[in-house]
């Protein structure tokens, strides 16, 4: 990842919706840890919604970098959830329940914000979210994936959070549709640089 991609992950402005398609499992772990660690250092709330296969490796990587993840979780600054368990709450028989999603995610964000308090300038505390739900859904239900990305955009606007989405690409010719990419404000190209979509 080049410097512009790293800068985007380290210091995303509130209300940014970043997409990172990847084929390399090692690089996605690096990207998520960069995103999460910068937020923790700056006193921001960090919510990580990770697949079961990434859950332990990402937390271990943060611990290796010197973060006491258990302490951060106890304080409420860091929340770690499993993608599969969260999806079960608001996707039933392939149908996305908008009201349950909004209530679940909105409440989660506000709980974290209450724990971290206001910023030094008196503004609401910053929150950054990493999520793999869209990547998980894409494999079986592209329509629900698109709807979920739109709901995330609503959450981003309502709660002023920065969101990083990743999409697992299964082979070098795999790609995510332009219609999905266009639902994001910023894109980090597969194992290359960042492109700001304005």
C-alpha positions in Angstrom: 0.0 0.0 0.0 1.4 3.4 -0.9 1.5 6.5 1.3 -1.8 7.9 0.1 -3.6 4.7 0.9 -2.0 4.6 4.3 -2.8 8.2 5.0 -6.5 7.6 4.1 -6.7 4.7 6.6 -4.8 6.5 9.3 -6.7 9.8 9.2 -10.1 9.3 7.5 -12.3 12.3 7.8 -15.7 11.7 9.4 -18.4 10.7 7.0 -15.9 8.9 4.6 -16.9 5.5 3.3 -13.8 3.7 2.1 -13.7 0.5 0.1 -10.7 -1.8 -0.1 -11.0 -4.8 -2.5 -8.2 -7.4 -1.8 -6.8 -10.7 -2.8 -4.0 -10.9 -0.2 -5.1 -11.9 3.3 -2.0 -10.5 4.8 -2.5 -7.1 3.3 -6.1 -6.8 4.5 -4.9 -7.5 8.1 -2.3 -4.8 7.7 -4.9 -2.3 6.4 -7.4 -3.0 9.2 -4.8 -2.8 11.9 -3.5 0.5 10.5 -7.1 1.9 10.5 -7.9 0.6 14.0 -4.6 1.4 15.7 -4.5 5.0 14.5 -8.0 5.5 15.9 -7.2 4.0 19.3 -4.1 6.1 19.6 -6.1 9.3 18.9 -8.7 8.4 21.5 -11.4 7.6 18.9 -14.0 4.9 19.3 -13.2 1.8 17.1 -15.8 -0.8 16.1 -14.5 -3.8 14.3 -17.0 -6.2 12.6 -14.9 -9.1 11.5 -15.4 -12.5 10.0 -14.7 -15.5 12.2 -11.5 -16.2 10.1 -10.2 -12.7 10.7 -11.3 -12.1 14.3 -8.4 -13.6 16.2 -5.6 -12.7 13.6 -6.6 -9.0 13.6 -6.8 -8.8 17.4 -3.5 -10.7 17.7 -1.9 -8.3 15.3 -3.1 -5.3 17.3 -1.7 -6.9 20.5 1.6 -7.5 18.8 1.7 -3.8 18.0 1.4 -3.0 21.7 -2.3 -2.6 22.1 -4.0 -4.1 25.2 -7.2 -5.1 23.3 -8.9 -6.5 26.4 -8.4 -3.2 28.3 -9.7 -1.2 25.3 -12.7 -3.4 25.1 -13.4 -3.1 28.9 -13.2 0.7 28.6 -15.7 0.7 25.7 -13.4 2.4 23.3 -13.0 -0.8 21.2 -15.9 -3.0 20.3 -15.2 -6.3 18.4 -18.1 -8.2 16.8 -18.3 -11.2 14.5 -19.8 -10.5 11.1 -21.8 -13.7 10.9 -23.5 -13.1 14.3 -24.4 -9.5 13.4 -25.8 -10.4 10.0 -28.1 -13.0 11.5 -29.8 -10.1 13.4 -31.0 -8.2 10.4 -30.8 -10.5 7.3 -33.5 -13.1 7.4 -34.1 -15.5 4.5 -31.9 -13.2 2.3 -34.0 -10.1 3.1 -32.3 -7.1 4.8 -34.4 -5.6 7.7 -33.7 -1.9 7.5 -35.2 -0.9 10.8 -33.3 -3.6 12.7 -30.0 -2.7 11.0 -30.5 1.0 11.8 -31.5 0.4 15.4 -28.7 -2.2 16.0 -25.8 -0.2 14.4 -27.0 3.2 15.5 -27.3 2.1 19.2 -23.8 0.5 19.0 -22.3 3.7 17.7 -23.9 5.9 20.3 -22.9 3.5 23.1 -19.3 3.8 22.0 -19.6 7.5 21.7 -20.9 7.8 25.2 -17.9 5.8 26.5 -15.3 8.0 24.8 -16.9 11.3 25.5 -16.5 14.5 23.5 -13.4 15.7 21.6 -11.1 18.3 23.0 -13.0 21.0 21.1 -16.3 19.9 22.6 -17.5 18.2 19.5 -18.9 14.6 19.6 -16.2 12.0 19.9 -15.0 10.4 16.7 -15.9 6.9 15.7 -14.4 4.7 13.0 -15.9 1.4 11.9 -14.5 -1.5 10.0 -17.0 -4.0 8.5 -16.9 -7.2 6.5 -20.6 -7.8 6.3 -20.8 -6.6 2.7 -18.0 -8.9 1.6 -19.8 -11.8 3.3 -23.1 -11.0 1.7 -21.7 -10.4 -1.8 -20.9 -14.1 -2.1 -24.6 -15.0 -2.0 -26.8 -11.9 -2.3 -25.7 -8.9 -4.4 -29.0 -7.2 -4.0 -28.8 -7.2 -0.2 -25.1 -6.1 -0.5 -26.1 -3.1 -2.4 -28.9 -2.3 0.0 -26.6 -2.7 3.0 -24.0 -0.3 1.5 -26.8 2.3 1.1 -27.9 1.8 4.7 -24.3 2.3 5.8 -24.2 5.6 3.9 -27.3 6.7 5.9 -25.6 5.6 9.1 -22.4 7.5 8.1 -24.4 10.7 7.6 -26.5 10.4 10.7 -23.7 9.5 13.1 -20.7 11.1 11.4 -18.5 8.0 11.4 -15.8 6.9 9.1 -16.3 3.4 7.6 -13.9 1.0 6.0 -15.4 -1.8 4.0 -13.3 -4.7 2.5 -14.3 -7.0 -0.2 -12.5 -10.4 -0.6 -11.7 -11.1 -4.2 -11.4 -14.8 -5.0 -9.1 -14.6 -8.0 -7.1 -12.0 -9.9 -9.9 -11.4 -12.4 -12.6 -11.0 -9.7 -13.9 -7.5 -9.1 -16.7 -5.7 -7.4 -19.3 -4.0 -9.7 -18.9 -0.3 -10.4 -22.3 0.3 -8.9 -21.0 -0.9 -5.5 -17.8 1.0 -5.8 -19.8 4.2 -6.5 -21.6 3.9 -3.2 -18.2 4.8 -1.5 -16.5 8.1 -1.2 -13.0 6.7 -1.4 -11.4 3.6 -2.9 -8.1 1.9 -2.1 -7.1 0.0 -5.3 -6.4 -3.6 -5.0 -2.8 -3.8 -3.5 -2.0 -0.3 -4.9 -2.8 3.3 -4.3 -5.8 5.2 -3.0 -8.2 7.1 -5.2 -10.3 9.8 -3.7 -13.7 9.7 -5.4 -14.6 13.1 -4.0 
